[in-house]
């Protein structure tokens, strides 16, 4: 029996890059964000694993998918076509679409941290241009936009970049839920399996939207994010 064919070196490199970017070990700083979960937990609005899963699915369907992921996909295309000005424009559009100030600031901090790590890992002129533009305040440098460029630089496909972004976002929130005492590690793995259809739906939905069609409708979550800074004790930055 002949052995199964083995992928090319570039195939393996892409797979390794996908795992690297999706891994919570990758130091982008995203683990310091709860996206309003800490405030909802302290107020008693999210108390169980089931309620956390509902919170996560609402966040994916009504904010991350139709806003962050749409911007990421369009930024990836701009990066692929060497349209640096287009990347900056999309960054500004996402900034305007992100209404909560603390969330904007968190996205900027995470984007800059990701870019710093990417600079030490991959070499590409777009990373240099983006870093200078952020330093000169020509664009805000939000995390989904930086992630799109880094995914392209790491030779990931657009779909793999989007998937890595979503996986990192979801595992980061599951980690936050564990730290807040809502989940155990086994429950976290069960939720990751249970929300796979939601991830698929969010990926598909984002792929069909033009940049001008970005939308978000999660007022309860935005109120929780705005109230985070008033908490007496905080583990997370938002």
Long-range contacts (C-beta under 8 A, 24 or more apart in sequence): 10-155, 13-155, 14-154, 14-155, 14-156, 14-157, 14-160, 17-154, 17-155, 17-156, 18-156, 18-160, 18-163, 18-164, 20-154, 21-147, 21-150, 21-151, 21-154, 21-156, 21-161, 21-164, 21-165, 21-168, 22-163, 22-164, 22-167, 22-168, 22-171, 23-168, 24-168, 24-171, 24-172, 24-175, 26-117, 26-168, 27-113, 27-117, 28-110, 28-113, 28-114, 28-117, 28-143, 28-168, 29-109, 29-110, 29-113, 29-114, 30-110, 30-143, 30-168, 30-169, 30-172, 31-172, 31-175, 31-176, 32-236, 32-237, 33-106, 33-110, 33-172, 33-176, 33-236, 33-237, 33-238, 34-173, 34-176, 34-180, 34-228, 34-235, 34-236, 34-238, 35-59, 35-103, 35-173, 35-176, 35-221, 35-225, 35-238, 36-221, 36-222, 36-224, 36-225, 36-228, 36-238, 37-173, 37-176, 37-177, 37-180, 37-224, 37-236, 38-176, 38-180, 38-228, 38-231, 38-234, 38-235, 38-236, 39-224, 39-225, 39-227, 39-228, 39-231, 40-221, 40-224, 41-180, 41-181, 41-182, 42-231, 43-224, 45-224, 46-182, 47-182, 48-182, 49-177, 49-182, 49-183, 49-187, 49-191, 51-182, 52-177, 52-182, 52-183, 52-191, 53-191, 53-194, 53-195, 55-221, 56-170, 56-173, 56-174, 56-191, 56-195, 57-195, 57-198, 58-218, 58-221, 59-173, 59-218, 59-221, 60-166, 60-170, 60-195, 60-198, 60-199, 60-202, 61-198, 61-201, 61-202, 62-216, 62-217, 62-218, 62-221, 63-216, 63-218, 63-221, 64-166, 64-169, 64-202, 65-201, 65-202, 65-203, 65-205, 65-206, 66-205, 66-206, 66-209, 66-213, 66-214, 66-215, 66-216, 67-94, 67-97, 67-98, 67-214, 67-215, 67-216, 68-94, 68-144, 68-165, 69-144, 69-162, 69-165, 69-166, 69-202, 69-203, 69-206, 70-206, 70-209, 70-211, 70-213, 70-214, 71-97, 71-142, 71-144, 71-145, 71-148, 71-211, 71-214, 72-144, 72-145, 72-147, 72-148, 72-161, 72-162, 72-165, 72-206, 73-148, 73-158, 73-162, 73-206, 73-207, 74-211, 75-144, 75-145, 75-148, 75-149, 76-148, 76-149, 76-151, 76-152, 76-158, 76-161, 76-162, 77-158, 79-126, 79-148, 79-149, 79-152, 79-153, 80-152, 80-158, 82-126, 84-126, 84-129, 84-130, 84-133, 87-126, 87-130, 87-139, 87-145, 87-148, 87-149, 88-133, 88-138, 88-139, 90-145, 90-211, 91-139, 91-140, 91-141, 91-142, 91-145, 92-139, 92-140, 93-211, 93-214, 94-142, 94-144, 94-145, 94-214, 95-140, 95-142, 97-214, 97-216, 98-142, 99-216, 99-222, 100-222, 100-225, 100-226, 101-226, 102-225, 102-226, 102-228, 102-229, 102-237, 102-238, 103-222, 103-225, 103-238, 104-140, 104-142, 105-238, 106-237, 106-238, 107-140, 107-142, 107-143, 107-144, 108-140, 108-141, 108-142, 108-143, 109-237, 110-143, 111-140, 111-141, 111-142, 111-143, 111-144, 111-145, 111-146, 111-147, 112-141, 112-146, 114-143, 114-146, 114-147, 114-150, 115-141, 115-146, 115-150, 118-146, 118-150, 118-153, 122-150, 122-153, 122-154, 124-153, 126-152, 126-153, 127-153, 159-203, 162-203, 162-206, 163-199, 163-203, 166-199, 166-202, 166-203, 170-195, 170-199, 176-236, 179-235, 180-235
